[in-house]
Amino acid sequence: MAIEVTVSAQVPDDVQVLGVPVFAGRRQPDKAAVELDLAYLAERGFEGKVGEACAVPADDGSTVVAIGMGKPDEVSAETFRRAGAAFAKAAWNDTRAALAVLDVAGDLDRGIAAQALAEGAVLGAYRFTKYKNEAKPSKLESLVLVGRGAKVQTGADRGARIADAVALARNLVNEPAGAMTPSRLADVATEIAEREGLAVTVLDEVAIANEGLGGLQGVAQGSAQPPRLIELVYDPPGARGTIALVGKGITFDSGGLSLKTADGMETMKTDMSGAAAVLATMSVLPALAPKVKVIGILPTTENMPSGTAIKPGDVLKIRNGKTVEVLNTDAEGRLVLADGLSLAVEAGVDVIVDLATLTGACMIALGRTIAGLMGNNDAWVEQVGDAAERAGEKVWPLPLPADYRKKIDSEVADIKNTGGDRYGGALTAGLFLKEFVADVPWAHLDIAGPARSEEDDAYTPKGASGFGVRTLVELVTRYRRPSAARARA
């Protein structure tokens, strides 16, 4: 259920619950909207730490919620994001609520604070309950952010829209793989495109073969579910450049004949997270209206074992003509991305970003909450990293060492799809992808870790996280053309 987020200069009379800020040490701001019983808060163990919430019943039957904001001199966008999430959980059973915490933004831009607050509240109320008979989803329908000014209004609107897009990505990935098949994902993309005014093209298995998308075709040939290549285009008047977003869309990854363990397969519906993030990003662009053309490319298929599946040792021909020896069928994501990246280059785009749950090696290196960031152009990689930082998503730059390139040399084809050993797997995967972007500035986000949360966090419950959507939206809406002079070797 979508939450309507609005802005008001005053606290409306009809709200059932009001959130107010409390700093660390249970200190209220000088001009508090409501004087709280600090002794009551202390009795309940509330200290004012970021993300804490404590409900205080009022005499008129309404509820005031103390929202922990941490130390006054450490308030950030993430503080507001977590404050919004804490409040949404405290107001779970209420339908109309207000948050009066923007006055403690300090030096932080009020628009940024309002955006983060809206994001946190909407995402904090998110749960995937479609298949639960006794689900208790949030009842919150209307959230009022108390504040003044055009920046606050713009920030609140932007934050709510972005959060809805993140929720869309989560929903797509949280669906069972038997329901969210490649053809179903294509149908959803078409529905979104028609609703939002995006151009859309879907290639079926015959067209995929005819177009020479050998990586996608090869991975798909073991599955009874036919593959799809989905392309969405946002093309505003006066666009000042073209960005390609390429998302890995493996709707279920068994590993193919290089079969995963049973435990390893349990969450492999998550392997379409890159495609979900790209589709969700494309869905919100018409409303945000950035002045840049964006092409979203989603190669989507299952990776299954069967008598028709690709075998270790098979050779596939990618769209750009390069041949790939497949030594491990569980390194399939890079094969479908190779076709997607090749199509992006053919489209004449200025820059490319791909997102993929690509390697367990990246997760081992960086953990479950940080994505690996690689690329062939320092300026573009830096721009993607800056966008992630502003969006509140964690990424860490990784190298693409030239001397590692020999690890993907093949004796029978142009390259092979694995590095040959367990070391530096995220880097050799990145070097593989680099073979398909020519000299176009390109960045690769390996989101294997953060695509799925294994525990409930502030605004990310266990399950699909929607990671990458906030970064991509920030990147596209604040895009600047990178300098070709800073290309990497």
ChimeraX attribute file (.defattr): number of C-alpha atoms within 10 A of each C-alpha:
attribute: neighborCount
match mode: 1-to-1
recipient: residues
	/A:1	13
	/A:2	15
	/A:3	22
	/A:4	16
	/A:5	22
	/A:6	17
	/A:7	23
	/A:8	16
	/A:9	12
	/A:10	14
	/A:11	18
	/A:12	14
	/A:13	7
	/A:14	10
	/A:15	17
	/A:16	17
	/A:17	24
	/A:18	29
	/A:19	29
	/A:20	26
	/A:21	27
	/A:22	30
	/A:23	21
	/A:24	18
	/A:25	15
	/A:26	22
	/A:27	18
	/A:28	21
	/A:29	16
	/A:30	7
	/A:31	9
	/A:32	15
	/A:33	17
	/A:34	14
	/A:35	11
	/A:36	19
	/A:37	10
	/A:38	17
	/A:39	11
	/A:40	12
	/A:41	18
	/A:42	13
	/A:43	8
	/A:44	11
	/A:45	11
	/A:46	21
	/A:47	23
	/A:48	25
	/A:49	19
	/A:50	22
	/A:51	21
	/A:52	24
	/A:53	27
	/A:54	21
	/A:55	18
	/A:56	17
	/A:57	12
	/A:58	12
	/A:59	7
	/A:60	6
	/A:61	9
	/A:62	13
	/A:63	20
	/A:64	24
	/A:65	24
	/A:66	31
	/A:67	33
	/A:68	30
	/A:69	31
	/A:70	24
	/A:71	16
	/A:72	15
	/A:73	10
	/A:74	10
	/A:75	19
	/A:76	19
	/A:77	22
	/A:78	19
	/A:79	22
	/A:80	30
	/A:81	28
	/A:82	27
	/A:83	34
	/A:84	31
	/A:85	30
	/A:86	28
	/A:87	31
	/A:88	29
	/A:89	19
	/A:90	23
	/A:91	27
	/A:92	18
	/A:93	14
	/A:94	18
	/A:95	16
	/A:96	20
	/A:97	26
	/A:98	28
	/A:99	27
	/A:100	22
	/A:101	27
	/A:102	22
	/A:103	17
	/A:104	22
	/A:105	22
	/A:106	14
	/A:107	9
	/A:108	13
	/A:109	15
	/A:110	25
	/A:111	22
	/A:112	23
	/A:113	29
	/A:114	32
	/A:115	26
	/A:116	30
	/A:117	30
	/A:118	35
	/A:119	30
	/A:120	30
	/A:121	31
	/A:122	30
	/A:123	27
	/A:124	27
	/A:125	26
	/A:126	26
	/A:127	19
	/A:128	17
	/A:129	13
	/A:130	11
	/A:131	9
	/A:132	8
	/A:133	7
	/A:134	7
	/A:135	11
	/A:136	11
	/A:137	15
	/A:138	19
	/A:139	16
	/A:140	22
	/A:141	16
	/A:142	16
	/A:143	24
	/A:144	23
	/A:145	27
	/A:146	22
	/A:147	21
	/A:148	15
	/A:149	12
	/A:150	12
	/A:151	17
	/A:152	24
	/A:153	21
	/A:154	16
	/A:155	23
	/A:156	27
	/A:157	22
	/A:158	22
	/A:159	27
	/A:160	26
	/A:161	24
	/A:162	28
	/A:163	27
	/A:164	22
	/A:165	26
	/A:166	27
	/A:167	24
	/A:168	20
	/A:169	27
	/A:170	27
	/A:171	22
	/A:172	26
	/A:173	30
	/A:174	22
	/A:175	18
	/A:176	17
	/A:177	21
	/A:178	12
	/A:179	12
	/A:180	21
	/A:181	24
	/A:182	28
	/A:183	20
	/A:184	13
	/A:185	24
	/A:186	24
	/A:187	15
	/A:188	15
	/A:189	25
	/A:190	20
	/A:191	13
	/A:192	19
	/A:193	20
	/A:194	12
	/A:195	10
	/A:196	16
	/A:197	13
	/A:198	22
	/A:199	14
	/A:200	19
	/A:201	15
	/A:202	19
	/A:203	17
	/A:204	17
	/A:205	19
	/A:206	12
	/A:207	13
	/A:208	20
	/A:209	15
	/A:210	11
	/A:211	11
	/A:212	16
	/A:213	27
	/A:214	26
	/A:215	28
	/A:216	34
	/A:217	27
	/A:218	25
	/A:219	30
	/A:220	28
	/A:221	22
	/A:222	22
	/A:223	18
	/A:224	11
	/A:225	17
	/A:226	18
	/A:227	28
	/A:228	27
	/A:229	25
	/A:230	26
	/A:231	24
	/A:232	25
	/A:233	18
	/A:234	25
	/A:235	21
	/A:236	16
	/A:237	8
	/A:238	9
	/A:239	13
	/A:240	14
	/A:241	16
	/A:242	22
	/A:243	24
	/A:244	27
	/A:245	30
	/A:246	30
	/A:247	30
	/A:248	31
	/A:249	37
	/A:250	33
	/A:251	29
	/A:252	25
	/A:253	28
	/A:254	22
	/A:255	22
	/A:256	25
	/A:257	19
	/A:258	17
	/A:259	17
	/A:260	15
	/A:261	10
	/A:262	8
	/A:263	8
	/A:264	12
	/A:265	15
	/A:266	13
	/A:267	17
	/A:268	21
	/A:269	25
	/A:270	29
	/A:271	26
	/A:272	33
	/A:273	34
	/A:274	33
	/A:275	31
	/A:276	32
	/A:277	36
	/A:278	31
	/A:279	30
	/A:280	28
	/A:281	27
	/A:282	26
	/A:283	25
	/A:284	21
	/A:285	25
	/A:286	15
	/A:287	11
	/A:288	15
	/A:289	13
	/A:290	19
	/A:291	20
	/A:292	22
	/A:293	21
	/A:294	25
	/A:295	25
	/A:296	24
	/A:297	28
	/A:298	33
	/A:299	32
	/A:300	32
	/A:301	31
	/A:302	30
	/A:303	30
	/A:304	25
	/A:305	22
	/A:306	14
	/A:307	10
	/A:308	13
	/A:309	18
	/A:310	26
	/A:311	21
	/A:312	15
	/A:313	14
	/A:314	15
	/A:315	22
	/A:316	23
	/A:317	21
	/A:318	24
	/A:319	23
	/A:320	20
	/A:321	15
	/A:322	15
	/A:323	19
	/A:324	25
	/A:325	23
	/A:326	25
	/A:327	20
	/A:328	21
	/A:329	27
	/A:330	23
	/A:331	20
	/A:332	25
	/A:333	29
	/A:334	24
	/A:335	27
	/A:336	28
	/A:337	28
	/A:338	28
	/A:339	28
	/A:340	33
	/A:341	30
	/A:342	20
	/A:343	21
	/A:344	25
	/A:345	19
	/A:346	13
	/A:347	12
	/A:348	12
	/A:349	18
	/A:350	17
	/A:351	23
	/A:352	23
	/A:353	25
	/A:354	25
	/A:355	29
	/A:356	27
	/A:357	29
	/A:358	27
	/A:359	23
	/A:360	16
	/A:361	19
	/A:362	25
	/A:363	21
	/A:364	12
	/A:365	15
	/A:366	17
	/A:367	15
	/A:368	17
	/A:369	18
	/A:370	21
	/A:371	31
	/A:372	27
	/A:373	24
	/A:374	29
	/A:375	28
	/A:376	24
	/A:377	23
	/A:378	21
	/A:379	19
	/A:380	26
	/A:381	23
	/A:382	17
	/A:383	19
	/A:384	26
	/A:385	23
	/A:386	16
	/A:387	23
	/A:388	23
	/A:389	14
	/A:390	16
	/A:391	21
	/A:392	15
	/A:393	19
	/A:394	18
	/A:395	25
	/A:396	14
	/A:397	15
	/A:398	17
	/A:399	16
	/A:400	22
	/A:401	12
	/A:402	10
	/A:403	7
	/A:404	14
	/A:405	19
	/A:406	12
	/A:407	18
	/A:408	20
	/A:409	19
	/A:410	18
	/A:411	9
	/A:412	13
	/A:413	16
	/A:414	15
	/A:415	22
	/A:416	23
	/A:417	26
	/A:418	24
	/A:419	24
	/A:420	14
	/A:421	8
	/A:422	9
	/A:423	10
	/A:424	16
	/A:425	19
	/A:426	26
	/A:427	22
	/A:428	24
	/A:429	25
	/A:430	28
	/A:431	24
	/A:432	24
	/A:433	23
	/A:434	22
	/A:435	16
	/A:436	23
	/A:437	22
	/A:438	14
	/A:439	15
	/A:440	19
	/A:441	25
	/A:442	26
	/A:443	28
	/A:444	26
	/A:445	27
	/A:446	29
	/A:447	28
	/A:448	28
	/A:449	25
	/A:450	26
	/A:451	28
	/A:452	26
	/A:453	18
	/A:454	15
	/A:455	10
	/A:456	10
	/A:457	12
	/A:458	19
	/A:459	24
	/A:460	23
	/A:461	19
	/A:462	14
	/A:463	20
	/A:464	26
	/A:465	27
	/A:466	29
	/A:467	28
	/A:468	30
	/A:469	29
	/A:470	24
	/A:471	23
	/A:472	23
	/A:473	25
	/A:474	20
	/A:475	21
	/A:476	23
	/A:477	15
	/A:478	13
	/A:479	20
	/A:480	13
	/A:481	15
	/A:482	18
	/A:483	12
	/A:484	14
	/A:485	9
	/A:486	13
	/A:487	18
	/A:488	15
	/A:489	9
